[in-house]
Amino acid sequence: MKKIAVLILTIYYVFGSYAFSEQSFEDKKKEIIALYNSNNLEEAYNMISKITEDERDYEIWYLLGNLAQDFNNDTNASFYLQKSILLKPDFDKAHYNLANIYFKEKKYNSAINEYKLAIKYKKDFAYYYYNLGCAYLEQKNYKDAKNAFEKAIKLKSNEPNFYYNLAIAFKNLGKDVEMNEAIDNYKKLKNEK
C-alpha cells in the first residue's frame, strides 16, 4: 500500500512539475492567484518558488509580500513589496501593504509616505485615507489626521471607525461640537444609543 502511495506521489510530482513548467507565465500567475485567494498559502508559495527571480513580475513579488505577511515575516514582506514597487512604481496596493508594515513597526513617517503614494495612484480608496489618518494620530498631528478621516468619510460614509477616529482628532483639536457630531455618527452606525 505504501509503495502505491509513493508511486502516485512521485508521478504527481514529476508530471505536476512538468505541467507547471509547460504553462505560460500568465497561466501560472492565474493559478497562483487562485490558490492564494482560496487560502492555499503553502501551495501558492511553492508554485511561486518555482518561478525564477528574473521571471517574476510586480504581481508575483506582491503576492510573495502578502504571503510573507501571512507567515508573519515582515522583513521579507517588506523586501518583496519593495521589489514589486521597483517594477511598477504606481502599484498602489504594494505601497499600501508596505505602509501597513511600517505602521506596525511604528515607523510612522515611512508609513505616511507610503500611504500618500498609495493615494497618489488610487485616490478613491477610503482605507488609504483612513490609515493615513491613523498614522497622523500616532504622531499627534491632529489637523492632518482630521483631514484624512474626512476624506475617508467622503468616500465611504458608513464606516463607524472613520467617525470614531475623527472624534479623537477633533477632541485633540479642542473642537467639542464637531467631536460630538462624529461620536453621534459613530453611534448611529454601530446602532448604539
N, C-alpha and C positions, 0 to 999 in steps of 0.2 A: 504494500500500500504506500509506504514511504517513497519507494522508488518511482511509483507512478506520479506522485505529487511533485517530486523533484524534477522528473521529466517534463511535466506540464509547466512548471515554473521556468525551467530552462528554455523550453520552446517559446513561452510567452515573452521572456526577456529578450531572446535572440530576435524573434520576429517583431516584437513590440519596438525594440530599439531600431531595427531596420526600417520599420514602418514610420517611426518618428523621423528618422534621418531622411526618408524619401518625401516627407511632407514639405510643402512650400513654407517659407518663413511665416507668411500670413496665416496659414492653416495651423502652424504650431502655436502662434500667438493666440489665435481664437481658442484653441484647446486649453492653453494655459489660463486664459482669462475665464473660461467656463469652469475649470477646476477651482480657480481661486474664488469665483463667485458662488460656487457650491460648497465652499469651505473645505475643500480637499487641499489643504495648505501644503502638506508634505509632498503630495504628488505634483502639485504645481511647482514647488521648489525643485524637485528632482528633474522635471522637464526643463525648467529654465537652466539648470546647471549643465544640461547637455548642449546648450547654445553657447558658442564661443563668445568671449567678450567683444570681439570685433563685429560679430553679427548682431549684437543686442542694440535695439533702438531705444528711444526715450521711454516708450511704454514698458518695455521689458525691465529697464532699470527702475522705473517707477514701481512696477509690481514687486521687484526684488526689495525695494524700500518698504513697501507695505508688508511683505512677508517678514522682513527683519523686525518691523514694529510688532507684528503679530507674535513673533517669537521673543519679544522683549529685548531686542538687541538694537537700541537706539543709535549706537555708534555706527554699526553697519548700515542701518536705515538712513542715517544722515549722509553717509558716503554715497549710497546708491541713489538717493534723491538728488544729490548734487550732480551725479553723472547724468541723470535724466535731464536736469536743467541745462547742463552744458550742451546737450544735444538739441534741446528745444527750450530756449530761454523764456519763451512766453507760455510755458505749460503751467497754468495756474494751480492745478491740483498738487503738483510736486512742490511748488512754493508754499502752499498751504500746509501740506503734511510736514515739510521741513520746519515751518514756523511753529507748528504744534510741538515738535520735538524740542525746539529752542525754548518754548514756553514752559514745557515740563521740566527742562533743565534750569529754569529761572534766568535764562539769557534773554531778557525782555527786549533789549534793543535789537538783537538779531531777529527775534520773533516779529517785532513790529515791522522791520524792514521786509521780511518775507511776506507778512500779511499784506503789506502795501503793494508788493509785486503781484501777489495773487489778485488783488483788487484791480490793479492796473490792467491785467489781462482778462479779467472777468468781473465787470462792475456790478452785475446784478445778482450776486450770490450773498444772501443776508448773513450767513455764518462767517464769512470772511470779515465783515464789519464787526460782527458781534465779538469774535475772538480778538480782533484788533482792539476793541474797546476794553476787553478783559485785560489785555497786556498793558494798556494805558492805566487801568485801575491799579494794577500791581506797581506801577511806577508813581502812583499818586498824581497822575496827570489827568485830573478830573474833567477839565474842559474838553480835551481831545477824546476822552472816554465817552463823554456825553454825546459829542458829535457822531462818533462811530455807532453808538447804540441807536441814536435817532435815525441814522441811515439804514441800519439793520431793520428797524421797525417800519420804515417806509417800504422796504422790500418784502417784509413778512410780519404783518401786524398781529398775528395770532400766536406768537411765541412768548409765553409768560416770562421766561428767564431774561428776555431782552428788556422788559419793563422793570424787572427786579434790579438788574444791574444799572439801568438808567436811574432808578431811585437812589441807588448808592452814590452815583456820580452827583446827582442833584443835592443830596444831603451834604456831601463834602464841599459843594459849591455854595452852600448856605441858601439854597432855593427850596424852601419848605413847601410852598404851594405846588410847584412842579413835582417835587418828591412825592407828595400825597397823591397827585394825579397818576403818577407812574405806579404807585402802590395800588391804587384803586383798579387800574387796568390789569395789573398782575393778578389781583384777587378775582376779578371777573373771569379772567382766562383760566384760573385754577379752580373756579367755582366755589370760592370762599366768600364768606360774608364779613 
